[in-house]
Amino acid sequence: MALFIARTRLAAVLTAMALWRCALSITRYSIPEEMEVGSFVANLATDLGLDVRSLVERRAKLDVIHSKNYLDINKETGELIIRERIDRESVCMTKTTSCFLKMDVILENPVRIFNIELEIMDINDNAPVFRRKTMHLDISEATPPGERFSLTNAVDADVGANSIKTYYLSESQDFNIDIQTGSDGSKYVDLVLNAHLNREEQPIHRLILTAVDGGVPARSGTASIVINVLDINDNPPVFAQPVFAVNVSENSAAGTVVMTLKATDLDEGTNAELVYSYTLYTSEKTQEIFTLDPNTGEIRVKGVIDYEESPSFEMYVQAQDRGPNPLSGHCKVMVFVTDLNDNYPEVTIKSMKSMLTEDVPVGTLIAVVTVRDRDSGANGQVALALYQQQSLPFLLNKSSEDYFELIVSKPLDREVIGRYEITLMVTDKGSPPLAENETIALEILDINDNAPRFSQSVYTIHVVENNQPGALLTSLSAFDPDLNENGYLVYFIMEKEIANTSMSMLFSINPENGDLYALKTFDYERERDYLFHIEARDSGVPPLSSNVTVHIIILDQNDNTPLIVSPWRARGSMVEEVIPRSTEKGHLIAKVIAIDADSEQNARVTYQLLQISDASLFSLDQYNGEIRTTRMFSYRDPRQQRLVIVAKDNGNPALSATVTIKISTVEHAMAFSETTELPLEYDVFSDLNLYLVIGLGAVSFLLLITILVIIVLKCQKPKPKAIKIPPANRNSVISRNSVISQRSSTIADSTLISSDAYWYSLFLAETRKGKVVVRQPIIPKGAGYFVSSIPRSIGPSETTDSRASTLEFSK
């Protein structure tokens, strides 16, 4: 083992000795820095005498000593190429003119080493650079010209001709540079002051220093030089103008800024710090109203500013700096007070009338008014007007400067407006305008210029008949808009006679309140209405009056019982009718006629059967009162039948009257004798229809005379021959005439006629040979009415079957 180790060491020593001998020969190359990657440097195979194929076989490699491996061997071509860009300044840190990159090319089998030195040649790839991009210098404006100031030099990584060659300074009248060369060839530069500096003109100077190298093309670098000129107190404070004028509103609040004074001092620092103050020329009153801030020069309101007391102020102000030797400047401030509209206009009533009668003429003076305003200009110009919420009958006339007259412009009417609150509004022309008002109370006195007025022209009053005497009918009220005695009314009934009766006997009115009373009981059947006038009169001087029409309408009351006028009977007696038993069905037995003195519904009469012996034998028409047979008589029917008929009006409550009819049947008719017209008297009519009955009676009388003349003329004609009647028929004729004579009512037709709410009956009686035939009843004594029969139609050769009956008033 020891022997093996010894042999190994020996072999290593021999190998090292062989390599050292080969390395003694050095190959040198020169290339510029910053060559592109892959650039060709040299052909090692050719320069070293090597076969290109052996480079691969012998594992050729490149070993760079103390540096990065910037190069590489292309084993296929034997060329030395750039592997990475080479920066000379990075490879050779020291600033030397020569820069080498040492490396070895090592081959194996056998081992062989070639020494190679690669010189990196400098190119101008670096521009000069200043260590400080900006250099600040402080130079007092008192520094004399020629003073020198050292500047920081620029450096250039390149060497030789590529290093810094010279410096340039930007154009300046106050500065230039002085370039010096050191022992190592470095260039140094100084800044030289050419003229006096004035900080107030140019407090800062900005210069550009440029360093240029000697490369081709040349490169340069720049640096800024900022020179601050130091101040000295060589300038006094100066105001923008010697006199300032400012406006301030009166009544400005305390603390209001009037203005800010600003003096300028071209110096700086304490030399430019200013203190403001009043001079002795400023009055104490002004200093009491305005304050001056010593630091800012701000003038503020301190007291009360009143334009009316002082329209302007003068202030003298100085500004002093804080330099070692203080300098000062002065100015004058004129403060003009702007008048504000702070005084309300005033209205003064010099003379005034507080009361006027409503009949005063247009143009009557009410008051004299003056106005004034303490303000000035537009603020003191005033306008006086009437404040009108509605149209007022007044007018303002300007009589002289600030004097006005208040007069009546339209007729007054107390009844429309009895009191006026006249507001006088005075307004100035300020902005905003101020206004003041004064109110005048004017009372309008009344005169009697209005007549009483009723609410309606006609009062229609409805009164039900049978009223109580003294009953209140209505209350009439008139209105008089006047006051006191002029509006106190008294009511009268204007006299008028109706049927020789004065209105004051029928009606009474309360003179104070217009209550109208009835003094008597009214009867609709006597008088249906009354028309008169009522006067309302005031108590003015002279008095005025007006009247109204009163129409009293009497309303009907159901106070009259129907009166049965047919069939006629003595008071409380029974009516008897005789008829043959052979009477046919539907035969008219009798006709009940009743009249009612009332009107309308109260006089509308209907008929009803109150009692009847045999309801199947007779019928009664409820409207015309006709009693007829409903069947023929049989042998079982009794010979006498009794009917009780009630006549009822339509009033509320209804009133009625009854009549009892006894009907007797006979086998044969009885003999009939001529009947004559006899008066029928009834106590139906009252005095109310007296005039109507008289008129109807006169017409009936004339008609009756005419009929009688015609009858006389007819009777003078030759009588016709008598007709023999066979015995067989004689009994039937006698029977028929007997039946007719036995009937107490031979009414064939009946009609009810209404006139002024009264019902009248026209009775039509059966006639024979044109002569009037009426049953002769027993007439009660004292009756005021009778029934007269008048032919319905008259002819020279025909017989009238029926006659018209008219109810007449007996004289």
C-alpha positions in Angstrom: 0.0 0.0 0.0 2.8 2.5 0.8 4.4 1.7 -2.5 1.2 2.5 -4.4 0.8 5.8 -2.6 4.3 6.8 -3.4 3.9 6.1 -7.1 0.7 8.1 -7.3 2.3 11.2 -5.8 5.2 10.9 -8.2 2.8 10.7 -11.2 1.1 13.9 -10.0 4.3 15.8 -9.7 5.4 14.8 -13.1 2.1 15.9 -14.6 2.2 19.3 -12.9 5.7 19.9 -14.2 4.6 19.1 -17.7 1.6 21.5 -17.5 3.7 24.4 -16.3 6.0 24.0 -19.2 3.2 24.3 -21.7 1.7 27.4 -20.0 4.7 29.5 -20.4 3.6 30.6 -23.9 0.7 33.3 -23.8 -1.6 34.2 -26.6 -3.1 37.8 -26.5 -6.2 39.2 -28.1 -7.9 42.7 -28.1 -11.6 43.3 -28.4 -13.8 46.4 -27.6 -16.2 46.1 -24.7 -19.9 45.7 -25.2 -19.7 43.2 -28.1 -22.8 41.3 -29.0 -23.3 37.8 -27.7 -22.0 35.2 -30.2 -19.5 37.7 -31.7 -16.3 36.1 -33.1 -13.1 36.8 -31.1 -10.4 34.5 -32.6 -9.9 31.0 -34.1 -8.1 29.2 -31.3 -7.6 26.0 -33.2 -5.6 27.9 -35.9 -3.8 30.2 -33.5 -2.9 27.3 -31.1 -2.0 24.9 -33.9 -4.6 22.4 -32.9 -6.8 20.1 -35.0 -10.4 21.1 -34.8 -11.4 17.4 -34.3 -9.1 17.0 -31.3 -10.9 19.7 -29.4 -13.8 17.4 -28.9 -11.7 14.3 -28.4 -9.4 16.0 -25.9 -12.3 17.7 -24.1 -11.1 21.3 -24.6 -12.4 23.7 -22.1 -11.9 27.4 -21.2 -11.1 28.4 -17.6 -11.4 32.2 -16.9 -9.2 33.3 -14.0 -10.8 35.6 -11.3 -13.7 36.6 -13.5 -16.9 35.5 -15.0 -16.8 33.3 -18.0 -17.6 35.9 -20.7 -16.2 33.6 -23.6 -16.8 30.2 -24.9 -15.1 27.8 -27.4 -17.0 26.5 -30.4 -15.6 22.9 -30.5 -16.9 22.3 -34.0 -15.1 25.3 -35.5 -12.4 26.0 -33.0 -13.5 29.6 -32.7 -13.5 31.7 -29.5 -16.9 33.6 -29.3 -18.6 36.0 -26.9 -20.8 34.2 -24.4 -22.0 37.3 -22.4 -21.7 41.0 -23.0 -18.5 42.4 -21.5 -18.5 45.8 -19.6 -15.0 47.1 -19.2 -16.0 49.2 -16.2 -17.3 46.1 -14.4 -14.3 43.9 -15.3 -11.7 46.5 -14.3 -13.0 48.3 -11.3 -9.9 50.5 -11.1 -9.7 53.5 -13.3 -6.7 52.3 -15.5 -6.0 52.7 -19.1 -5.5 48.9 -19.7 -7.9 46.1 -18.8 -7.1 42.4 -19.4 -9.2 39.3 -19.0 -7.0 36.2 -18.3 -8.1 32.6 -19.2 -6.6 29.1 -19.9 -7.5 26.6 -22.6 -7.1 23.1 -21.1 -6.8 20.0 -23.3 -6.7 16.4 -22.0 -5.1 13.2 -23.2 -2.5 14.4 -22.9 -3.0 17.4 -20.7 -2.0 20.7 -22.3 -2.7 24.3 -21.1 -2.6 27.4 -23.2 -2.5 30.9 -21.6 -4.7 33.5 -23.2 -5.0 37.2 -22.4 -8.0 39.2 -23.7 -7.5 43.0 -23.6 -10.9 44.8 -23.2 -10.7 48.1 -25.0 -12.7 51.1 -23.6 -15.5 52.6 -25.7 -17.4 55.9 -24.8 -20.4 54.1 -23.4 -20.7 56.2 -20.1 -21.8 59.8 -19.9 -20.5 62.2 -17.2 -22.5 62.0 -14.0 -22.7 64.6 -11.2 -22.7 63.2 -7.7 -25.4 65.7 -6.8 -28.1 66.5 -9.3 -29.0 69.7 -7.6 -26.6 72.0 -5.8 -27.9 74.7 -3.4 -26.0 77.9 -2.7 -27.0 80.7 -0.3 -25.5 84.0 -1.3 -26.3 87.3 0.4 -27.4 90.1 -1.8 -24.6 92.1 -0.1 -21.9 89.8 -1.5 -19.4 91.7 -3.8 -18.8 90.6 -7.4 -15.8 88.2 -8.0 -16.7 86.0 -5.1 -16.0 82.3 -6.0 -18.0 79.3 -5.0 -16.9 75.6 -5.4 -19.1 73.3 -7.2 -19.3 69.5 -7.1 -17.4 67.8 -10.0 -18.8 65.3 -12.5 -17.4 61.8 -12.9 -17.1 59.6 -16.0 -16.5 55.8 -15.8 -14.7 55.9 -19.1 -11.0 56.5 -19.3 -8.6 58.3 -21.6 -10.1 60.4 -24.2 -13.6 59.2 -23.3 -13.4 60.9 -19.8 -14.5 64.4 -18.9 -13.1 67.1 -21.1 -14.8 70.3 -20.1 -17.8 72.1 -18.4 -20.5 74.6 -19.6 -22.8 76.9 -17.6 -26.2 78.0 -18.8 -26.5 81.6 -19.8 -26.4 84.1 -16.9 -25.5 87.7 -16.5 -24.7 87.3 -12.8 -22.5 84.2 -12.8 -19.9 82.3 -14.8 -17.5 79.3 -14.2 -13.8 78.8 -13.9 -12.5 75.3 -14.9 -9.2 74.0 -13.4 -7.3 70.7 -14.1 -5.9 68.6 -11.3 -2.5 66.7 -11.3 -4.3 63.5 -12.4 -6.0 65.3 -15.3 -9.3 65.7 -13.5 -11.3 68.8 -14.3 -12.6 71.0 -11.5 -15.1 74.0 -11.8 -15.8 77.1 -9.6 -18.9 79.4 -9.8 -17.9 83.1 -10.0 -20.2 86.1 -9.1 -20.1 88.7 -11.8 -22.5 91.4 -10.4 -24.4 92.5 -7.3 -27.5 90.4 -6.5 -30.9 91.9 -5.7 -33.1 89.5 -3.8 -36.2 91.7 -4.4 -35.7 91.5 -8.1 -34.7 87.9 -8.3 -34.6 86.0 -5.0 -33.6 82.7 -6.7 -31.2 82.0 -9.6 -31.5 78.6 -11.3 -28.5 77.6 -13.5 -27.6 74.4 -15.4 -24.0 73.0 -15.3 -23.1 70.6 -18.1 -20.1 68.2 -18.1 -18.9 66.9 -21.6 -16.5 64.0 -22.2 -14.0 63.6 -25.1 -15.6 60.6 -26.8 -16.9 60.4 -30.3 -19.6 61.1 -30.2 -19.3 63.1 -27.0 -21.5 62.4 -24.0 -22.6 64.9 -21.4 -24.2 65.1 -18.0 -26.0 68.0 -16.2 -26.7 69.3 -12.7 -28.9 72.1 -11.4 -27.5 75.0 -9.4 -30.1 76.7 -7.2 -28.8 80.0 -5.7 -30.9 81.5 -2.9 -30.2 85.2 -2.5 -30.2 86.1 1.2 -32.1 89.2 2.1 -31.0 92.4 3.9 -33.5 95.0 5.2 -33.1 97.4 2.4 -36.8 98.0 1.4 -39.5 99.9 3.4 -43.1 98.6 3.5 -45.3 100.0 0.7 -49.1 100.2 0.4 -50.8 99.6 -2.9 -52.0 103.2 -2.9 -51.7 106.2 -0.6 -55.4 106.6 -0.1 -58.0 103.9 0.3 -61.8 104.5 0.0 -64.2 101.9 1.3 -67.9 101.8 1.9 -69.5 100.4 5.0 -73.1 100.0 5.8 -74.5 101.7 8.8 -75.7 99.6 11.7 -73.1 97.0 10.7 -72.7 94.4 13.4 -69.6 94.5 15.7 -66.8 92.4 14.2 -67.8 93.2 10.6 -64.7 93.4 8.4 -64.5 96.8 6.8 -61.3 96.0 4.8 -57.9 94.4 5.1 -54.9 96.7 4.6 -52.0 94.9 2.9 -48.6 96.6 2.7 -45.8 94.9 0.8 -42.1 94.7 1.9 -39.8 93.3 -0.8 -37.6 92.0 1.9 -38.1 88.7 3.6 -38.0 87.1 7.0 -38.2 89.5 9.9 -37.4 92.3 7.4 -40.8 91.7 5.8 -42.8 91.0 9.0 -45.1 94.1 9.3 -46.9 95.6 12.2 -50.0 97.9 11.5 -51.1 100.7 13.7 -53.0 104.0 13.8 -51.0 107.2 13.6 -51.6 110.2 15.8 -53.6 111.8 13.0 -56.5 109.3 13.6 -59.2 110.7 15.9 -60.2 108.9 19.1 -63.8 108.7 17.9 -62.7 106.8 14.8 -60.5 104.5 16.9 -63.5 103.8 19.2 -65.7 102.8 16.2 -63.1 100.8 14.3 -60.3 98.4 15.4 -57.1 97.7 13.4 -55.4 94.2 13.8 -51.6 94.9 14.1 -50.7 91.6 12.5 -53.1 91.2 9.6 -54.1 94.9 9.0 -57.7 94.0 9.2 -60.1 96.8 10.0 -63.3 95.7 11.8 -66.3 97.5 13.2 -66.1 98.0 16.9 -68.9 100.5 17.8 -72.2 101.7 16.3 -72.2 103.2 12.9 -75.0 105.7 12.3 -75.1 107.5 9.0 -77.3 110.2 10.4 -74.6 111.0 13.0 -71.5 110.7 10.8 -71.5 109.9 7.1 -67.7 109.3 6.8 -64.5 108.5 8.8 -60.8 109.1 8.2 -58.0 106.7 9.4 -54.3 107.1 9.1 -52.4 103.8 9.2 -48.7 102.9 9.2 -47.0 99.6 8.5 -43.6 99.0 10.1 -41.3 96.0 9.5 -39.3 94.1 12.2 -35.8 94.5 10.7 -32.8 95.6 12.8 -33.4 99.1 11.5 -37.2 99.2 11.1 -38.6 100.8 8.0 -42.3 102.0 7.7 -44.9 103.0 5.1 -48.1 105.1 5.5 -51.6 105.3 4.0 -54.9 107.0 4.5 -58.3 105.2 4.7 -61.5 107.0 3.9 -64.6 105.1 5.2 -67.8 106.2 3.7 -71.0 105.1 5.5 -73.7 103.7 3.2 -77.1 104.8 4.4 -79.3 101.9 5.2 -83.0 102.1 5.1 -83.1 101.8 8.9 -85.6 104.5 9.7 -89.2 103.8 9.3 -91.2 106.6 7.6 -93.5 108.5 10.0 -97.1 109.5 9.5 -98.6 112.4 11.5 -102.3 113.3 11.5 -102.6 117.0 11.8 -106.4 117.3 11.9 -109.1 114.8 11.7 -112.9 114.3 11.8 -113.9 111.1 13.5 -117.6 111.3 12.5 -119.4 112.1 9.3 -123.1 111.9 8.3 -123.7 109.6 5.4 -125.1 112.4 3.3 -121.9 114.5 3.2 -121.0 115.7 -0.3 -118.1 114.2 -2.2 -114.9 116.2 -1.6 -115.5 116.7 2.2 -112.1 116.9 4.0 -111.6 114.2 6.6 -108.0 114.7 7.7 -104.6 116.4 6.9 -101.7 114.0 7.0 -97.9 114.7 6.9 -95.1 112.2 6.3 -91.3 112.2 6.7 -88.3 109.8 6.7 -84.9 110.4 8.4 -83.0 108.4 5.8 -81.5 110.0 2.7 -81.7 109.4 -1.0 -84.1 106.8 -2.1 -84.4 105.6 1.5 -85.8 108.9 2.4 -88.3 109.2 -0.5 -91.7 108.1 0.7 -95.1 107.4 -0.9 -98.4 107.6 1.0 -101.4 105.5 0.0 -104.6 104.0 1.3 -104.3 100.4 2.4 -107.4 98.9 0.7 -108.6 95.4 1.3 -111.8 96.6 -0.4 -112.7 99.7 -2.4 -112.9 102.7 -0.1 -114.9 105.9 -0.9 -111.9 108.0 0.1 -109.0 109.7 -1.7 -105.6 111.2 -0.9 -104.7 114.5 -2.5 -101.2 115.9 -2.2 -101.5 119.5 -1.2 -97.8 120.4 -0.8 -94.5 118.7 -0.1 -95.1 115.9 2.4 -98.7 117.1 3.1 -101.8 115.2 2.0 -105.5 115.7 2.3 -107.9 112.7 3.0 -111.2 113.5 1.3 -114.5 111.7 0.5 -114.4 110.5 -3.1 -117.7 108.6 -3.3 -121.2 108.9 -1.7 -121.3 107.2 1.7 -123.9 104.7 2.8 -124.0 103.8 6.5 -126.3 100.9 5.8 -123.6 99.3 3.6 -120.6 100.2 5.9 -121.2 102.0 9.1 -117.6 102.3 10.3 -114.4 102.6 8.4 -110.9 101.7 9.6 -108.9 103.8 7.2 -105.3 102.7 7.1 -102.7 105.1 5.8 -99.7 103.2 4.5 -96.5 105.2 4.0 -93.6 103.3 2.2 -90.1 104.5 1.4 -88.2 103.6 -1.7 -85.3 101.8 0.1 -84.3 98.3 -0.6 -85.9 96.6 1.1 -88.6 99.2 1.5 -89.8 100.0 5.0 -93.4 100.9 5.7 -95.4 102.3 8.5 -99.2 102.7 8.8 -101.6 104.8 10.8 -105.3 103.9 11.2 -108.1 106.4 11.3 -111.4 105.3 12.7 -114.3 107.1 10.9 -117.8 106.7 12.2 -120.7 107.2 9.7 -123.8 108.8 11.3 -127.2 107.6 10.1 -129.9 109.7 8.4 -133.4 108.5 7.6 -132.7 107.6 4.0 -134.2 104.1 3.8 -137.9 103.2 3.8 -139.0 100.0 5.6 -139.0 97.0 3.3 -141.1 93.8 3.6 -139.5 90.5 2.7 -142.2 89.9 0.1 -144.7 92.0 -1.8 -147.8 89.9 -1.1 -148.5 87.9 2.0 -151.0 85.1 1.3 -152.5 83.7 4.6 -154.8 80.7 4.7 -157.3 80.7 7.6 -159.7 77.9 8.3 -163.2 79.1 8.8 -164.8 79.0 12.2 -161.6 80.3 13.8 -161.6 81.7 17.3 -161.8 85.5 17.5 -158.4 87.0 18.4 -156.5 84.2 16.8 -152.9 85.0 15.6 -152.9 84.8 11.8 -149.3 85.6 11.0 -146.5 88.0 11.9 -145.5 90.5 9.3 -142.0 91.9 9.6 -140.5 94.8 7.7 -136.9 95.7 7.8 -135.4 99.2 8.0 -131.6 99.3 7.8 -131.5 102.7 9.5 -130.6 103.1 13.1 -132.4 104.1 16.3 -135.6 106.2 15.6 -135.0 106.0 11.9 -135.3 102.2 12.1 -138.1 102.0 14.7 -141.2 100.7 12.8 -144.9 101.0 13.5 -147.5 98.9 11.6 -151.0 100.0 10.5 -153.9 98.4 8.6 -154.8 100.7 5.7 -158.6 101.3 6.0 -160.8 99.6 3.5 -164.5 98.7 3.6 -166.0 95.4 2.5 -169.8 95.1 2.5 -169.9 98.2 4.7 -167.5 96.6 7.1 -164.1 98.3 7.9 -161.0 96.2 7.8 -160.2 97.3 11.4 -163.4 95.6 12.4 -162.2 92.3 11.0 -158.5 92.4 11.6 -156.1 93.9 14.1 -152.3 94.3 14.0 -149.8 94.9 16.8 -148.1 98.2 15.9 -144.8 97.2 17.4 -144.2 93.7 16.1 -146.6 93.3 13.2 -148.6 90.4 14.6 -151.9 90.1 12.7 -155.0 88.9 14.5 -158.5 88.0 13.4 -161.2 89.9 15.3 -164.2 87.7 14.2 -165.0 84.2 13.2 -164.9 83.7 9.4 -167.5 81.8 7.5 -166.3 80.3 4.2 -169.9 80.2 2.9 -170.3 84.0 3.4 -166.9 85.4 2.4 -164.0 83.4 0.9 -161.1 85.9 0.9 -160.1 89.4 2.0 -157.6 91.7 0.3 -156.2 94.7 2.1 -152.9 96.6 2.8 -150.7 97.0 5.8 -148.3 99.9 6.1 -145.0 99.9 8.0 -143.7 103.4 8.9 -140.5 104.4 10.6 -140.0 107.1 13.2 -137.5 109.3 11.3 -137.9 112.9 10.4 -139.5 113.0 8.0 -140.9 109.4 8.4 -140.7 106.9 5.5 -143.1 104.1 4.9 -144.0 101.2 2.7 -147.0 98.9 2.4 -147.6 95.3 1.6 -150.7 93.5 0.3 -152.2 90.9 2.6 -154.5 88.3 1.0 -156.5 86.3 3.6 -157.9 83.1 2.0 -160.7 81.4 4.0 -160.4 77.7 3.9 -163.6 75.6 3.9 -164.4 73.4 6.9 -166.9 70.6 6.8 -169.4 72.3 8.9 -172.6 71.8 6.8 -174.6 68.6 6.9 -175.9 67.4 3.5 -179.6 68.4 3.0 -181.9 66.0 1.2 -184.1 68.0 -1.1 -185.7 65.1 -3.1 -187.9 63.2 -2.4 -189.3 66.0 -0.3 -190.8 65.3 3.0 -192.0 67.2 6.1 -189.4 67.5 8.8 -189.0 64.1 10.5 -191.7 62.4 8.3 -191.4 59.4 6.1 -191.6 59.4 2.3 -194.2 57.1 0.8 -194.1 55.6 -2.7 -196.8 53.5 -4.3 -195.9 51.3 -7.3 -197.7 48.4 -9.0 -196.5 44.9 -8.3 -196.1 44.4 -12.0 -193.1 46.8 -12.1 -190.4 45.5 -14.4 -186.8 44.9 -13.3 -184.6 48.1 -13.4 -187.7 50.4 -12.9 -186.8 53.7 -11.3 -188.6 53.8 -8.0 -187.2 57.2 -6.7 -184.2 59.4 -6.8 -182.6 60.8 -3.7 -181.0 64.2 -4.1 -179.0 65.9 -1.4 -177.1 69.2 -1.5 -174.2 70.4 0.8 -173.3 74.1 1.4 -169.7 73.3 1.7 -167.2 73.1 -1.2 -165.0 70.6 -3.0 -164.6 67.4 -1.1 -166.7 68.6 1.8 -169.7 69.0 -0.6 -169.2 65.8 -2.6 -172.3 63.6 -1.5 -172.5 59.9 -1.9 -175.5 57.6 -1.1 -175.7 54.4 0.8 -178.5 52.0 1.9 -178.5 52.1 5.7 -181.5 49.8 6.2 -183.5 47.7 3.6 -186.3 45.2 4.0 -185.1 43.0 1.1 -181.7 43.7 -0.2 -182.4 41.5 -3.3 -185.3 43.7 -4.4 -183.8 47.2 -4.7 -180.5 48.8 -5.7 -179.1 52.3 -4.9 -176.6 54.2 -7.1 -174.1 55.7 -4.7 -173.4 58.7 -7.0 -176.8 59.8 -8.4 -179.1 58.4 -5.7 -181.3 56.4 -8.0 -183.4 53.6 -6.5 -184.3 50.9 -8.9 -185.8 47.4 -8.8 -183.4 44.6 -9.3 -186.1 42.0 -10.1 -189.9 41.8 -10.4 -192.1 41.4 -7.4 -193.3 37.9 -6.5 -196.3 36.8 -4.5 -194.0 36.1 -1.6 -192.8 39.6 -1.3 -194.6 41.7 1.3 -196.7 44.5 0.0 -194.7 47.2 1.9 -190.9 47.7 1.8 -188.9 50.1 4.0 -185.7 51.7 2.9 -183.4 54.0 4.9 -181.0 56.0 2.7 -178.0 57.9 4.1 -176.5 60.9 2.1 -172.9 61.4 3.3 -170.4 64.1 2.3 -166.6 63.5 1.8 -165.4 65.8 4.6 -163.3 64.8 7.5 -165.1 63.9 9.7 -167.9 63.2 7.3 -171.4 64.6 7.9 -174.6 62.8 6.8 -178.4 63.0 6.5 -181.0 60.2 6.2 -184.4 59.7 4.6 -186.8 56.8 5.1 -188.8 55.7 2.1 -191.8 53.4 2.5 -192.7 51.6 -0.8 -196.2 50.1 -1.1 -197.2 47.8 -3.9 -200.8 47.7 -5.4 -202.4 45.5 -7.9 -204.1 48.3 -9.9 -203.1 51.9 -10.6 -205.0 54.7 -9.0 -206.4 57.7 -10.8 -204.0 60.6 -11.4 -205.0 64.3 -11.2 -203.3 67.3 -12.6 -200.6 68.6 -10.3 -199.7 72.2 -10.0 -196.4 73.8 -9.2 -196.1 74.6 -5.5 -193.1 76.2 -3.8 -190.7 73.9 -1.9 -189.0 75.6 1.0 -185.7 74.5 2.4 -183.4 76.1 4.9 -180.3 75.1 2.9 -178.8 78.3 1.6 -177.1 80.9 3.6 -176.6 84.6 2.9 -173.3 83.9 1.2 -174.9 82.8 -2.1 -177.6 85.4 -2.0 -176.4 87.3 -4.9 -175.8 84.2 -6.9 -179.4 83.0 -6.3 -180.9 86.4 -7.2 -179.1 86.3 -10.5 -180.2 82.7 -11.2 -183.7 83.6 -10.2 -183.9 86.6 -12.6 -182.6 84.4 -15.5 -185.1 81.7 -14.5 -188.0 84.2 -14.3 -187.3 85.5 -17.8 -187.1 82.0 -19.1 -190.3 81.1 -17.4 -192.2 84.1 -19.0 -190.9 83.0 -22.4 -192.2 79.4 -21.8 -195.6 80.6 -20.6 -196.0 82.7 -23.7 -195.2 79.7 -25.9 -197.7 77.6 -23.9 -200.5 80.1 -24.4 -199.8 80.2 -28.1 -200.0 76.4 -28.2 -203.3 76.3 -26.2 -205.0 78.5 -28.8 -204.6 75.8 -31.5 -207.7 73.6 -32.3 -208.0 70.6 -30.1 -207.6 67.2 -31.7 -210.5 64.8 -31.7 -211.0 62.5 -28.7 -209.8 59.0 -29.2 -212.0 56.3 -27.9 -210.4 53.8 -25.8 -211.6 50.3 -25.9 -212.8 48.9 -22.5 -210.2 46.3 -22.6 -207.4 48.9 -22.6 -209.2 51.5 -20.4 -208.1 49.8 -17.2 -204.5 49.6 -18.2 -204.5 53.4 -19.0 -206.2 54.2 -15.7 -203.8 51.9 -14.0 -200.7 53.6 -15.6 -202.0 57.1 -14.7 -202.8 55.9 -11.2 -199.3 54.7 -10.7 -197.9 58.0 -11.9 -200.1 60.0 -9.6 -199.2 57.9 -6.6 -195.5 58.5 -7.0 -194.2 61.1 -4.7 -191.1 61.5 -6.8 -191.4 61.4 -10.6 -187.8 62.2 -11.4 -186.5 60.9 -14.7 -183.1 62.5 -14.6 -180.9 64.4 -12.2 -177.7 66.3 -12.7 -175.4 67.9 -10.0 -173.8 71.1 -11.0 -170.9 72.8 -9.0 -170.4 76.6 -8.9 -168.1 78.2 -6.3 -168.0 74.9 -4.4 -171.8 74.8 -4.0 -173.9 72.0 -5.3 -177.2 72.7 -7.0 -179.7 70.2 -8.2 -181.7 70.4 -11.4 -184.9 68.3 -11.1 -186.4 67.0 -14.2 -190.1 66.1 -13.8 -192.1 63.9 -16.0 -194.6 65.8 -18.2 -197.7 64.9 -20.1 -198.7 66.7 -23.2 -196.1 69.4 -22.6 -197.5 70.5 -19.3 -195.5 70.7 -16.1 -196.4 68.0 -13.5 -195.0 68.1 -10.0 -196.4 66.4 -7.0 -198.0 68.8 -4.5 -196.2 68.2 -1.2 -196.9 69.9 2.0 -194.4 72.9 2.1 -193.1 73.9 5.5 -193.7 77.4 6.4 -190.8 79.8 6.3 -188.7 77.8 3.8 -186.5 80.0 1.8 -186.4 78.0 -1.4 -188.9 76.5 -4.0 -188.6 74.2 -6.9 -189.9 75.5 -10.3 -190.1 73.3 -13.3 -189.1 74.7 -16.7 -189.4 72.8 -20.0 -186.1 71.4 -21.3 -187.2 71.8 -24.9 -190.4 73.4 -26.4 -191.9 72.8 -29.8 -195.2 73.6 -31.4 -196.3 70.1 -32.2 -194.2 67.8 -29.8 -194.7 66.8 -26.2 -191.7 67.2 -23.9 -191.1 64.1 -21.8 -189.2 65.8 -19.0 -188.8 69.2 -17.4 -185.8 70.9 -15.9 -186.1 72.1 -12.3 -184.2 75.1 -10.9 -183.6 75.9 -7.3 -184.6 79.6 -6.7 -184.4 82.0 -3.8 -187.8 83.2 -2.7 -188.2 86.9 -2.4 
